């Protein structure tokens, strides 16, 4: 197959911007997550994550010759994905843990408290389990063995 032309890349990016990447819709999702993350908002965030992951894979595979354009776009999209996931985690750590295939452990609860404080920065309160500010140590611990593990073949 011939290499895609720049015009095709431009058309695909415009299509993304008018659908899943539409700025007002993405900002609404962010606001909904920040307001407490209802089940519907968490489901929208998960669908957004999956759709944007598919789009990122498509950019990586289909537009190999356009790294100067694609790489900054990928970086920006990964930053938005990360921000929305942090907001979803702050809204409901157990739902996000279940989506990610992890368990809500003490480490996860401490990380949740830290993320919640960071999302409210600079007005972080005393949200740690002992009434103090959450500490970074839980984030420095090794990941549980279930994180990143591949499911066993059926």
Secondary structure, DSSP 4 states (H G I P E B T S, - for coil): -PPPPHHHHHHHHHHHHHTTT-HHHHHHHHHHHHTT--HHHHHHHHHHHHHHHHHHHHHHHHTGGGHHHHHHHHHHHHHHHHHHHHHHHHH-HHHHHHHHT----HHHHHHHHHHHHHHTTTS----STTSSPP-SHHHHSPPPTTTTPPPPP-
